[in-house]
């Protein structure tokens, strides 16, 4: 596999794990505890495995769905952000709010929507940068 692929995997997993850990189990722990939606004994390795699977899939999909041209990396990052934020929200926020008992659906949706937006706002540009084509050395030395 290309180095870019593995960089893209890391660009997703490395920020997502601490973001998820601190968001859910530290910063907003009291709010999630009050919602009574999550188990007391969170199984962290399962969450990490989920992130690794997602990172592998996103790294594989990225160059198939988005431009890797250097001058398109910000546009591609925005497209990635829009597509995968909406997709993640549709299968991580809506169905959980619809199916699980919780003390406040609105508060759960607000917390998880904010987390999803933050997660992809951080990871989308990093994945785009990992896949971004580099400027050929000859072009950098002799700009036209």
N, C-alpha and C positions, 0 to 999 in steps of 0.2 A: 504494500500500500504506500501511497505517496505520503511524504512528510506533511503536506498540507492537510490531508485527511485527519491525521492524528492530532495536528495542531487544532483543527476545527473541533474534534472530540473534546480536547482539553479546554478549548474556548467555551464550551458549553458546561462541562462537568465541574471545572474548577470554580467558577463563580456561582453556579447553581447550588452546589452543596452547602456552602456557608450561608448563602442568601436564604435558602430553604430552612436550614437548621436554626439560624438566628431569628428569622421571621416567625416561624411556627413554634419553636421551643424555647425562645428567650424573650425577644422584643415584645411579641404579642401573645405570649403564653397565657397570661391571665384572661385575655379576651377569648382565646380558643377554649380554655378551661370553662369559662362561663357559658360558652356555646354548647358544651357537652356533646361535641360531635366526634372528637377523636378519642382513640383508646389511650388509657393512662400510660401503658408501656409501649411506646412507639418503637417499631422495629426498624431501626436506622439502616441496617444493611439492605433491607428491602427497598427503602427509599433511594439509597445510593445505587442499587442495581437498576432501578427504574431510570435514574438519571444517566447512567452509563448506556443503557439501551437507547434512550432518547438521543444522547450525544452521538452514538454510532449512526443512528438513522438520519439525524440532521446533517451530519458530516457527509454522509453518502448522497443524500438528496440535494444538498446545496448546489453543487456545480451542474446538476441536471436541471434545476429549476431557475437558477439565477445566473446572471453574468458574473464572470470572475475578472473581467477587464478592469485594469487599475482605475481608469477614469469613471467606472460605473459602480465602484464598491459601495458608495454611500446610498445610491439608488437601490442597489441589490439588498443592502442591509435594511432599508426601510420596507422593501417588499417582503423580505423574510419576516421582519417584525410584524407587519400587518397580517400576513397569512398565518403564521404559527401562533401569534397571540390570540387571534380569533379562534383558531382550531383548538388550542389548549383550553381556552375559556369555555368553549362549547362542550368539551368532554371532561373537564376537571372542576368547573364551577357549577354550571347549570344542572347536570345530573346529580351531583352530590347534594345540592340544595333541594332538588326534587325528591330524592329518595331517602335521605337520612334524617333522623330526628335531631333537632337542634333547637335551642331556645330562641334564636332569631335568624331567620333566613336572610333578612336584609343585611344584618351585620356580617354574617358569613360571606355573603356575596360581595359586600364592600371590601372586606379584608382580602379575600381570594382574588378579586378583580385587581386590586392594587398590587398584590404580590405578582400576579401573572404579568401585568404591565411592566413592573420593575424587572422581573426576571428576563423578559425578552428585550427590554430596552438595554440591558447590560449585555446579554449574550448575542443578540443579532449583529451588532457592529463587530464584535470580536470574531464571530464565525466568518463574517464577510472579510475581515482583515486576514484571517488565516488562509482563505481561499484566493485572495486578491493576487492577480498576476503581478509579477515584479517587472520593473522597467529593465529592458535589456541594457547591458553595460554600454554597448555601442550607442544606443539612443541617449543615454544619460550623458555620455561624453560629447556627443555631437547633436545637440537638439536642432530640429529643423523647423 
